[in-house]
Amino acid sequence: MTGPVISRREFLQASATAAGGLMIGFPLLDARANGATQLDFCIRIEPDDRIVIACPNPDMGQGVRTSLPMLVAEELEVDWDRVSVEQMPLAIKKNPDGDGYTWKHVPQGAGGSTSITGHWDRLRQTGAAARQMLIEAAAGSWNVAPESCVAGAGAVHHTESGRSVRYGQIAARAAKLSPPQDPVLKSREDYRIIGTPRRTIDAAEIVTGTAVYGIDAEIPGMAHAVIARCPWFDGKVVKVDERAARAVPGVIDIVRLDGPEPGQPYTILAAGVAVVADSTWAAIKGREALEIEWDKGPWQHETTATLEKQMRDALDGSGQIVRDDGDFPAAMGAAAMRHTARYHSPYLSHAPLEPGNCIAHVAGDRCRVIGPMQMPSGASRGINAALGIDRLNIEVEITRLGGGFGRRLTTDYAVEAALISKAAGRAIQLQWTREDDMQHDFFRPTGLHELSAGFDAGGNLIAWTHRLASASKYYRRPNLPETDYWKSELYADDFPAQLTPNLRLEYFSLKSGAPRGSWRAPAHTANAFAVQSFIDEIAHARGEDPLAFQLRLLGDSREIDYSNHGGPKWNPGRLAGVLNLAATKGNWGKPVGAGRGRGIAGHFTFGGYAAFVVEVEAVSTQDFSVTSIVGAIDCGLAVNPNHVIAQMEGGALDGLSTALRLAINVDGGRVAQGNFDSYRLARIGDTPRHMEMHIVDSPYPPCGVGEPPIPPLAPALTNALFAATGTRIRRLPILS
């Protein structure tokens, strides 16, 4: 969402609450200067000096309900134990300078590891502006110069007289002042909150079961709904016999949902029949009683085997060249040594612990939705498109999310809930089952990677090609030509682009009916497996240490152009730094016993640099245990080190799951897996006995954290298995 922005001079004020508190809205940096959209954030100062900070972004476990308010609290100069946090509902407004809508206060969404980076300047500016206004208000009441006053611990102090006034006492006066155009931000060395480990602010609610997730939300008078979904990709409802379902006790209504016509532009909605009842259980029993005849659609003959044949056939031909540096054919032809390998990655489901759900109440020209959404503006946009309700009349409330991983960037469940509510004429809570969630996901694309490298007689890498045949997540997007499909799957500036003189990237677009979407660290998970495995493979083929080989390729610290996630620059020296730190802490190069091996891999994405050293004990590639995972991350300044470590640990375990067993298979145009028995995440017995994570003490501003840890884990593991067994893993998952 883009649009005009407010200037520094624009300022929103709200009246005192009934309890005597005050809501003060503060402008942030002029967005025209920093590329942002409209910015305005609210701090509420209660009469008892409690500070309430609104969190604009959804929290799905990454900890932004703690870390984003930390930015405000630091500059506001308050004690952290006096801070509480409220979730901000979606706030948009008409774009005054054009069509569409823009943010009313601040951008709201959780994706792309951008919550901290996107609000780093904005929220500190908010806190600093409030602090300076409070100082000015106190100075005015004492008839002294603001420069003679300081703020600290939720109060303003006059250094000469020793007088003090609490924020709660002076907030109303401060609200009458104009905000400073350029609030003075604190120096990094003066931080007391930012950079210190803080527990999740609502941890007690989470562990005691009182935190409200989407599935916990209720509104008076709501009914419950589930959907019988067409099992086949792009299938349709031919006819439905509702009689037995309507006879189930508690069933209230049956609503038919039509999906898109085959071949039409992409839509997030699919065909199905919804059952509305007085309880979720009654709705499920009603769904079981439905008799539905399905049109299996155009993809009914698609299987994993046919997809893989399509990949192999594609790579045997010529594709779309998307980057071509130097003269790759000549360099490869002249190479003294050449090496080629292929690597396969499957479809993956997000499998969040909380399946999709949403409350919706459509009443006339208004709609209210409540649910777990990574991108609440997407729900507003989708409901507007489906029902024609003005977006300013769509109220979107964000609950805590029971996992996201990119799945909840797509808000099909919210649009479905609104459609059902309108048809049923009442408020409903739509609940997806686990099988719904796994079989009707927007999967991480599958693909086959072919990499080739050429070396001169001196052992220098002089030629590199990466050829990828995959099912792009951009398929069937409106107004997007197929020649752009590669952009979601093969990143033109990724390592080792610009590190070797002759490089070619080639893409082949596959045809598949499986819905595709963003999966934590999108295509980086598949690409890093291929690239970092190949780095290890060619290092061994040359008789070099894999770490030394990669460090030689990375070279010195310097800024390189980067047009993808985390750009516009990346620094090979920072990637070398995390590789070295992980290697040092992970005992790289030290002897291991028989049947053991270590592997190393690193990756840059979303502004962050992460690396792992994995150690295994193995009888074979099908009989092994992971004994140790040691990781390192350079994410710039770690706002809350506790959450950075948690993201590293969680990312390592997600990466372990994908490497070991996770795969979505297609059988006759439908998904074969349905629950955690057939889509098995890593369990306690799969996890290492030893795990430690390290944060680089970095001088840079905060960078992405949520996604960088995922990509390097799988290749570090498969490289370790090669070191232990001598067998190279080129296909995921490892375990059959």
C-alpha positions in Angstrom: 0.0 0.0 0.0 1.4 3.3 -1.0 0.3 6.9 -0.8 1.0 10.3 0.5 2.4 11.0 3.9 1.9 13.5 6.7 4.6 16.0 7.3 6.5 16.5 10.5 4.1 19.4 11.3 1.0 17.3 11.1 -0.1 16.2 14.5 -3.1 14.3 15.9 -4.5 14.9 19.4 -7.2 13.1 21.2 -9.1 14.2 24.2 -8.5 12.9 27.7 -10.1 9.6 28.5 -12.9 9.3 31.0 -10.3 8.2 33.6 -8.3 11.3 33.1 -5.6 9.7 30.9 -4.4 11.2 27.6 -3.9 9.8 24.1 -1.2 11.7 22.2 -0.5 11.0 18.6 2.9 12.0 17.3 4.2 12.4 13.7 7.3 10.6 12.6 10.0 11.4 10.1 8.8 13.0 6.9 8.1 9.9 4.8 9.2 11.7 1.6 12.7 11.8 3.1 12.9 8.2 4.0 10.6 6.5 1.6 7.9 5.5 4.0 4.1 6.1 3.8 1.9 8.0 6.1 3.1 7.7 9.8 1.4 8.5 13.0 1.6 6.5 16.2 -0.2 6.7 19.6 1.2 6.7 23.1 -1.2 6.8 25.9 0.0 8.2 29.2 -2.3 7.2 32.1 -2.8 9.4 35.2 -0.9 6.8 37.3 2.1 7.2 34.9 1.5 3.9 33.2 2.5 4.1 29.6 0.4 2.2 27.0 2.0 1.8 23.6 0.1 0.6 20.6 1.8 -2.1 18.6 0.9 -1.7 14.9 2.2 -5.1 13.6 0.8 -8.6 14.2 2.7 -10.8 16.5 3.0 -14.5 15.4 5.8 -15.4 17.8 8.5 -13.2 16.5 8.1 -10.9 19.5 7.1 -7.5 17.9 4.6 -6.8 20.7 7.7 -6.4 22.9 10.4 -5.2 20.5 8.5 -2.5 18.7 7.3 -0.8 21.9 10.9 -1.0 23.2 11.8 1.5 20.4 9.3 4.0 21.6 10.0 3.4 25.3 13.7 4.0 24.9 13.3 7.4 23.4 10.4 8.3 25.7 12.6 7.7 28.7 10.3 5.5 30.8 10.9 2.5 32.9 10.1 -0.7 30.9 8.2 -2.2 33.9 5.7 0.7 33.6 4.9 -0.1 29.9 1.9 -2.1 28.7 1.0 -2.9 25.1 -2.2 -2.9 23.1 -2.8 -4.2 19.7 -3.6 -1.6 17.1 -6.5 -2.5 14.7 -6.1 -1.8 11.0 -6.2 1.9 10.3 -6.4 3.1 6.7 -7.8 6.2 5.0 -8.7 7.4 1.6 -5.6 8.5 -0.4 -6.0 12.3 -0.6 -3.8 12.6 -3.7 -5.1 9.8 -5.8 -7.1 6.6 -6.0 -7.2 3.9 -3.3 -6.3 4.0 0.3 -3.2 4.6 2.4 -2.2 4.1 6.0 -4.0 6.3 8.6 -1.2 6.0 11.2 1.6 3.6 10.3 2.2 0.6 8.0 0.7 -2.6 9.5 1.9 -6.0 8.6 4.3 -8.8 9.4 6.3 -10.2 6.6 9.7 -10.0 5.0 11.5 -9.7 8.3 10.7 -5.9 8.2 8.9 -5.2 11.4 11.9 -3.8 13.2 13.7 -2.4 10.1 10.5 -0.8 8.8 9.8 1.0 12.1 13.3 1.6 13.5 13.4 5.3 12.7 9.6 5.9 12.9 9.0 4.6 16.4 12.1 6.1 17.9 11.2 9.4 16.4 7.7 9.0 18.0 9.2 8.5 21.5 11.7 11.3 21.1 9.1 13.8 19.9 6.9 12.9 22.9 9.9 13.2 25.3 10.8 16.7 24.0 7.2 17.9 24.2 6.9 16.7 27.8 10.2 18.5 28.7 8.9 21.7 27.0 5.6 21.4 28.9 7.4 21.0 32.2 9.8 23.8 31.5 6.9 26.1 30.7 5.2 25.3 33.9 8.3 26.2 35.8 9.2 29.2 33.6 12.6 27.8 32.9 14.5 26.9 29.7 13.8 23.5 28.3 17.5 23.0 27.9 17.8 23.1 31.7 15.5 20.0 32.0 16.0 16.3 31.4 13.7 13.4 31.2 14.2 10.1 32.9 12.2 7.2 34.4 8.8 8.7 33.3 9.4 12.2 34.7 10.9 15.5 33.8 13.6 16.9 36.1 14.9 20.5 36.5 18.6 20.0 37.2 19.2 23.4 38.9 16.2 23.4 41.3 15.8 19.7 41.8 12.1 19.9 40.9 10.4 17.0 39.2 7.1 16.3 37.6 5.7 12.9 36.5 4.6 12.4 32.9 1.1 11.7 34.0 0.9 15.2 35.6 2.2 17.1 32.6 0.8 15.1 29.6 -2.3 17.2 29.1 -0.1 20.4 28.8 2.3 18.6 26.5 -0.6 17.6 24.2 -1.2 21.3 23.4 2.2 21.9 22.0 3.4 21.5 18.5 5.7 18.5 17.9 9.4 19.2 17.2 10.3 18.9 13.5 13.6 17.1 14.3 13.4 15.4 17.6 16.9 14.6 19.0 17.4 10.8 19.1 19.6 9.2 21.8 23.0 7.9 21.0 23.4 4.2 20.8 25.8 4.2 23.8 23.0 5.7 25.9 20.4 3.0 25.3 18.9 1.4 28.4 16.2 -0.6 26.8 17.2 -1.2 23.2 19.8 -3.9 23.0 19.0 -5.5 26.4 17.4 -8.9 26.8 13.7 -8.5 27.7 11.1 -11.3 28.2 8.1 -11.3 26.0 5.8 -8.7 27.4 2.7 -10.9 27.4 4.6 -14.2 28.2 2.5 -14.8 31.4 -0.7 -14.6 29.3 0.7 -17.0 26.7 1.8 -19.7 29.2 -1.4 -19.4 31.3 -3.7 -19.6 28.3 -5.2 -16.2 28.6 -3.6 -14.7 25.5 -6.3 -14.3 22.8 -5.5 -16.0 19.5 -7.9 -16.0 16.6 -9.3 -19.3 17.6 -10.1 -17.9 21.1 -11.9 -14.8 19.9 -15.7 -14.5 20.4 -18.4 -12.0 19.8 -22.0 -12.2 21.1 -24.4 -14.2 19.0 -21.9 -15.6 16.6 -22.5 -18.9 14.8 -19.8 -21.3 13.7 -18.8 -22.5 10.2 -16.6 -25.0 8.4 -16.2 -25.5 4.7 -16.3 -28.7 2.6 -13.5 -27.8 0.1 -13.0 -29.3 -3.3 -10.0 -31.6 -2.9 -8.8 -31.0 -6.5 -6.9 -28.0 -7.6 -9.2 -25.6 -9.4 -12.1 -28.1 -9.0 -15.8 -27.0 -8.9 -19.0 -28.0 -7.2 -21.3 -29.8 -9.7 -24.2 -30.4 -7.3 -24.8 -30.9 -3.6 -27.4 -32.7 -1.6 -27.9 -30.7 1.6 -30.8 -32.7 3.1 -28.8 -34.9 5.5 -26.6 -32.1 6.6 -29.6 -29.8 7.4 -31.0 -32.6 9.5 -27.9 -32.6 11.8 -28.8 -31.1 15.2 -27.4 -27.5 15.4 -27.0 -26.9 11.7 -28.4 -23.5 10.8 -27.6 -22.9 7.1 -25.7 -24.2 4.1 -23.8 -21.7 1.9 -22.2 -22.6 -1.5 -18.9 -20.9 -2.4 -17.9 -20.8 -6.1 -14.3 -20.8 -7.0 -12.8 -19.2 -10.1 -13.3 -20.5 -13.5 -10.3 -22.6 -14.8 -7.8 -20.5 -16.6 -9.0 -17.2 -15.1 -6.6 -14.9 -13.2 -5.4 -16.1 -9.9 -7.7 -15.8 -6.9 -7.2 -16.8 -3.3 -10.7 -18.3 -3.1 -11.5 -21.9 -4.0 -14.8 -23.8 -4.5 -16.6 -25.3 -1.5 -19.8 -25.7 0.5 -20.0 -24.0 4.0 -22.0 -25.4 6.9 -23.2 -22.9 9.5 -24.1 -24.2 12.9 -24.5 -23.4 16.6 -21.1 -25.0 17.3 -18.0 -26.0 15.5 -18.7 -29.6 16.2 -22.2 -29.4 14.7 -20.8 -27.7 11.7 -18.2 -30.5 11.2 -20.8 -33.2 11.6 -23.0 -31.3 9.1 -20.1 -31.1 6.7 -19.6 -34.9 6.9 -23.3 -35.4 6.0 -23.1 -33.3 2.8 -23.2 -35.3 -0.5 -21.2 -33.3 -3.0 -20.4 -34.2 -6.6 -17.1 -32.5 -7.6 -15.7 -31.5 -11.0 -12.1 -32.6 -10.6 -10.9 -29.7 -12.8 -8.0 -29.4 -15.2 -5.2 -30.7 -13.0 -6.7 -34.1 -12.0 -3.8 -36.0 -13.7 -1.0 -34.0 -12.0 1.3 -36.0 -9.7 4.6 -35.4 -8.0 6.1 -37.8 -10.6 4.7 -35.8 -13.6 6.0 -32.6 -12.0 9.5 -34.0 -11.6 9.5 -35.3 -15.2 8.5 -31.8 -16.3 11.5 -30.4 -14.4 13.9 -32.8 -15.9 12.6 -32.2 -19.4 12.8 -28.5 -19.0 16.5 -28.6 -17.9 17.3 -30.7 -20.9 16.3 -27.7 -23.1 16.8 -23.9 -23.0 15.2 -21.5 -20.7 14.9 -17.8 -20.0 18.3 -16.2 -19.2 17.7 -13.7 -16.4 21.3 -12.7 -15.8 24.3 -13.1 -18.0 27.6 -11.6 -16.8 30.8 -11.9 -18.9 31.0 -14.7 -21.4 29.9 -17.8 -19.5 30.0 -20.3 -22.5 33.6 -19.3 -23.4 34.7 -19.4 -19.8 33.2 -22.7 -19.1 34.6 -24.1 -22.3 38.1 -23.0 -21.3 37.9 -24.2 -17.7 40.5 -26.6 -16.5 38.0 -28.2 -14.1 34.2 -28.4 -14.3 31.6 -29.7 -12.0 27.8 -30.0 -12.3 25.1 -31.2 -9.9 21.3 -31.1 -9.5 19.4 -30.5 -6.3 15.6 -31.0 -5.7 13.3 -29.3 -3.3 9.7 -30.3 -2.8 6.5 -28.4 -2.2 6.2 -27.4 1.5 3.2 -26.5 3.6 3.3 -23.8 6.3 1.6 -25.9 8.9 1.1 -23.3 11.6 -0.1 -24.8 14.9 -3.3 -22.6 14.7 -5.2 -23.5 11.6 -7.0 -20.7 9.7 -9.9 -19.0 11.4 -11.7 -15.7 11.4 -14.8 -14.0 12.8 -16.8 -12.0 10.4 -20.0 -10.0 10.8 -21.4 -8.3 7.7 -24.3 -6.0 8.5 -25.6 -3.9 5.6 -22.7 -1.8 4.2 -20.4 -2.6 7.1 -18.2 -5.5 8.0 -16.2 -6.4 11.1 -13.5 -9.2 11.0 -11.4 -10.5 13.9 -8.6 -12.9 13.3 -4.9 -13.9 13.0 -3.6 -12.0 10.0 -0.1 -11.2 9.0 -1.4 -8.6 6.5 -4.7 -7.1 7.8 -4.9 -4.7 4.9 -5.2 -7.8 2.6 -8.3 -8.8 4.4 -9.8 -5.4 3.9 -8.9 -5.4 0.3 -10.2 -8.9 -0.3 -13.5 -8.3 1.4 -13.9 -5.1 -0.6 -13.3 -7.0 -3.8 -15.7 -9.8 -2.9 -18.6 -7.9 -1.4 -18.1 -4.3 -2.6 -18.1 -2.9 0.9 -16.2 0.4 1.2 -12.8 -0.3 2.9 -13.5 2.5 5.4 -16.5 0.5 6.5 -14.5 -2.7 7.1 -13.2 -3.0 10.7 -10.2 -5.4 11.0 -9.1 -6.4 14.5 -5.8 -8.4 14.8 -5.4 -11.2 17.3 -2.2 -12.9 18.3 -1.3 -15.5 15.6 -0.6 -19.1 16.4 2.2 -19.2 13.8 2.3 -17.6 10.4 5.5 -18.4 8.4 4.0 -16.5 5.4 0.7 -18.4 5.3 -1.3 -15.6 6.9 0.0 -13.1 4.4 -2.9 -14.5 2.3 -6.3 -13.8 4.0 -8.5 -16.2 2.1 -10.1 -17.3 5.4 -11.1 -13.8 6.2 -12.8 -13.3 2.8 -14.5 -16.6 3.1 -15.8 -15.7 6.6 -17.2 -12.5 5.3 -18.9 -14.2 2.3 -20.5 -16.8 4.7 -21.6 -14.1 7.1 -23.3 -12.1 4.4 -25.1 -15.2 3.0 -26.1 -16.4 6.5 -27.2 -13.0 7.7 -25.3 -13.2 10.9 -21.9 -13.1 12.6 -19.9 -16.3 12.2 -16.6 -17.8 13.1 -15.1 -19.8 10.3 -12.8 -22.6 11.4 -10.4 -24.4 9.2 -9.5 -28.0 10.3 -5.9 -29.2 10.2 -6.6 -31.1 7.0 -8.1 -27.9 5.4 -5.0 -26.0 6.4 -2.5 -28.5 5.0 -4.3 -29.5 1.8 -5.5 -26.0 0.8 -2.4 -24.1 1.6 -0.3 -21.8 -0.6 2.7 -24.0 -0.9 6.4 -23.1 -1.2 7.2 -23.9 -4.8 8.9 -27.1 -5.8 11.9 -27.0 -8.1 14.9 -28.7 -9.6 18.2 -26.8 -9.6 21.2 -27.5 -11.9 24.4 -25.8 -10.9 27.7 -25.8 -12.8 31.1 -24.3 -12.0 34.3 -23.9 -13.9 37.8 -23.3 -12.5 41.0 -22.2 -14.2 44.3 -23.9 -13.8 45.1 -21.8 -10.7 42.0 -23.0 -8.9 40.0 -19.7 -9.4 36.3 -19.9 -10.0 35.8 -18.4 -13.4 32.3 -19.6 -14.4 29.1 -20.3 -12.6 25.6 -21.1 -13.8 22.4 -21.8 -11.9 19.5 -23.2 -13.9 16.2 -23.6 -12.1 13.0 -25.3 -13.2 10.2 -24.4 -10.7 6.6 -23.7 -10.2 6.6 -20.0 -9.5 4.4 -18.5 -6.9 3.7 -15.7 -9.4 1.7 -18.0 -11.6 -1.6 -16.6 -13.0 -1.1 -13.3 -11.3 -3.1 -10.6 -13.1 -1.2 -8.2 -15.3 2.1 -10.2 -14.8 3.7 -11.8 -17.8 5.1 -15.2 -17.5 8.5 -13.8 -18.3 8.4 -12.2 -14.9 7.6 -15.5 -13.0 11.3 -16.1 -12.3 11.5 -13.1 -10.0 9.9 -14.9 -7.1 12.1 -17.9 -7.4 15.6 -17.0 -8.6 17.2 -13.9 -7.2 19.6 -12.3 -9.7 21.9 -10.7 -7.2 22.3 -13.7 -4.8 25.7 -15.1 -3.9 27.9 -15.7 -5.9 26.7 -13.0 -8.3 29.4 -10.3 -8.7 31.9 -12.6 -7.1 32.7 -14.5 -10.3 33.3 -12.8 -13.7 31.2 -15.2 -15.8 27.8 -16.0 -14.4 24.5 -17.1 -16.0 21.1 -17.6 -14.4 18.5 -19.4 -16.3 14.8 -20.1 -15.4 12.2 -22.5 -16.6 8.6 -22.0 -15.6 6.6 -25.2 -14.7 2.9 -25.8 -15.1 1.2 -26.9 -11.9 -2.2 -26.5 -10.3 -1.0 -26.4 -6.7 -1.6 -23.0 -5.1 1.7 -21.3 -4.3 2.7 -18.5 -2.0 5.3 -17.1 0.4 6.9 -19.6 2.8 9.3 -18.3 5.5 12.3 -16.9 3.6 10.5 -17.7 0.3 12.7 -19.2 -2.4 15.9 -18.6 -0.3 15.2 -21.9 1.5 15.4 -23.9 -1.7 18.1 -21.8 -3.3 20.5 -21.9 -0.3 20.2 -25.6 -0.1 21.3 -25.9 -3.7 24.0 -23.2 -3.6 25.5 -24.0 -0.2 25.5 -27.7 -1.0 27.2 -27.1 -4.3 29.8 -24.9 -2.6 30.7 -27.7 -0.3 30.6 -30.2 -3.2 33.0 -28.3 -5.4 35.3 -27.5 -2.5 35.6 -31.2 -1.7 36.1 -32.0 -5.5 39.0 -29.6 -5.4 40.4 -30.9 -2.2 39.8 -27.7 -0.3 38.3 -27.0 3.1 34.7 -25.8 2.4 35.0 -22.9 4.8 38.3 -21.7 3.4 37.0 -22.1 -0.1 33.9 -20.0 0.6 35.8 -17.3 2.5 38.2 -17.0 -0.5 35.3 -16.6 -2.8 33.7 -13.9 -0.6 36.8 -11.8 -0.2 37.1 -8.6 1.7 34.3 -6.6 3.3 32.6 -4.3 0.8 29.2 -3.1 -0.3 27.7 -4.9 -3.3 24.5 -3.9 -5.1 21.6 -6.1 -4.2 18.1 -5.7 -5.7 16.2 -8.3 -3.7 15.1 -8.9 -0.2 17.2 -6.8 2.2 18.8 -4.6 -0.4 19.9 -2.3 -1.9 23.4 -3.5 -0.7 24.9 -6.6 0.8 28.3 -7.1 2.3 30.3 -10.4 1.7 32.5 -9.5 4.6 29.5 -9.8 7.0 28.6 -13.2 5.6 32.2 -14.2 6.1 32.0 -12.9 9.6 29.1 -15.2 10.6 30.7 -18.1 8.9 33.9 -17.5 10.9 32.0 -17.1 14.2 29.9 -20.2 13.7 33.0 -22.1 12.7 35.0 -21.0 15.8 32.1 -21.7 18.2 31.2 -24.9 16.4 34.8 -26.4 16.5 35.2 -26.4 12.8 38.4 -28.0 11.7 38.9 -29.9 14.9 38.9 -33.7 14.8 35.7 -35.7 15.1 35.4 -39.4 15.8 34.6 -42.1 13.3 31.0 -41.9 12.0 30.8 -38.2 12.8 30.9 -35.2 10.5 30.5 -31.4 10.5 28.9 -29.3 7.9 28.8 -25.5 7.5 26.6 -23.1 5.5 25.7 -19.5 5.5 23.3 -17.2 3.7 22.2 -13.6 3.4 18.6 -12.5 3.0 16.3 -9.8 4.3 19.3 -7.8 5.5 20.5 -10.5 7.9 23.5 -12.8 7.7 23.3 -16.3 9.3 25.4 -19.4 9.4 25.4 -22.8 11.0 27.8 -25.5 11.9 25.9 -28.8 12.2 27.5 -32.0 13.7 26.0 -35.4 13.1 26.6 -39.0 14.2 25.7 -41.3 11.3 25.6 -44.9 10.3 24.1 -43.9 6.9 22.2 -41.0 5.4 19.0 -42.8 6.6 20.3 -43.6 10.1 21.8 -40.6 11.9 21.3 -38.2 14.7 22.0 -34.5 14.9 24.3 -34.0 17.8 25.0 -30.2 17.7 23.8 -27.1 16.0 25.9 -23.9 16.5 24.6 -20.7 14.8 25.7 -17.1 14.3 23.8 -14.1 13.1 24.7 -10.6 12.1 21.4 -8.7 12.3 22.9 -5.3 13.0 21.9 -4.0 16.4 19.9 -6.7 18.2 17.0 -4.7 19.7 16.0 -7.6 22.0 18.7 -10.3 22.1 16.2 -12.8 23.7 14.0 -12.7 20.6 17.0 -12.8 18.2 18.2 -16.0 19.9 14.7 -17.4 19.9 14.4 -16.7 16.1 17.7 -18.4 15.5 16.7 -21.5 17.5 13.2 -21.6 15.9 14.7 -21.1 12.5 17.2 -23.9 13.0 14.4 -26.2 14.0 12.3 -25.2 11.1 15.2 -25.8 8.8 15.8 -29.2 10.5 12.2 -30.1 9.8 12.3 -29.2 6.2 15.6 -31.1 5.7 14.5 -34.3 7.5 11.0 -35.2 6.4 8.8 -32.4 5.1 7.3 -32.7 1.6 3.9 -32.1 0.1 3.2 -34.6 -2.6 0.6 -34.3 -5.4 -1.5 -37.3 -6.3 -4.1 -37.0 -9.0 -4.4 -33.3 -8.8 -4.8 -33.1 -5.0 -2.5 -33.0 -1.9 -1.6 -36.4 -0.4 -0.7 -35.2 3.1 -3.3 -34.1 5.6 -2.0 -33.9 9.1 1.2 -34.1 11.2 1.3 -37.9 10.9 2.0 -37.6 7.1 3.7 -34.2 7.3 6.0 -34.8 10.2 7.7 -31.9 11.8 10.9 -32.4 13.8 10.2 -34.0 17.2 12.1 -34.0 20.4 14.0 -37.1 19.4 15.2 -35.4 16.2 16.6 -32.3 17.9 20.3 -32.0 18.8 21.6 -32.6 22.3 23.6 -29.3 22.0 22.4 -26.0 20.5 23.9 -22.6 20.9 23.4 -19.3 19.1 25.7 -16.3 18.8 24.9 -12.7 17.9 27.6 -10.6 16.2 28.3 -7.4 18.0 27.5 -5.3 14.9 27.8 -1.6 14.4 25.0 -1.6 11.8 21.4 -0.7 12.3 18.9 -3.5 12.9 18.4 -5.9 10.0 16.1 -8.9 9.4 16.0 -11.7 11.9 12.9 -13.9 11.3 13.9 -15.4 8.0 17.8 -15.4 7.6 18.2 -18.4 10.0 16.1 -20.8 7.8 18.0 -21.2 4.6 21.5 -22.3 5.8 20.4 -25.0 8.1 19.5 -27.7 5.6 22.7 -27.5 3.6 24.8 -27.4 6.8 23.1 -30.7 7.7 23.5 -32.4 4.4 27.1 -31.2 4.2 27.7 -32.8 7.6 26.2 -36.0 6.4 28.6 -36.1 3.5 31.5 -35.5 5.9 30.3 -38.4 8.0 29.2 -40.9 5.3 30.8 -39.9 2.0 27.3 -39.8 0.5 26.1 -36.5 -1.0 22.4 -35.5 -0.4 21.0 -33.7 -3.4 17.3 -34.2 -2.7 15.1 -33.1 0.2 13.7 -34.4 2.4 16.6 -36.6 3.5 14.5 -39.3 5.1 12.3 -41.4 2.9 
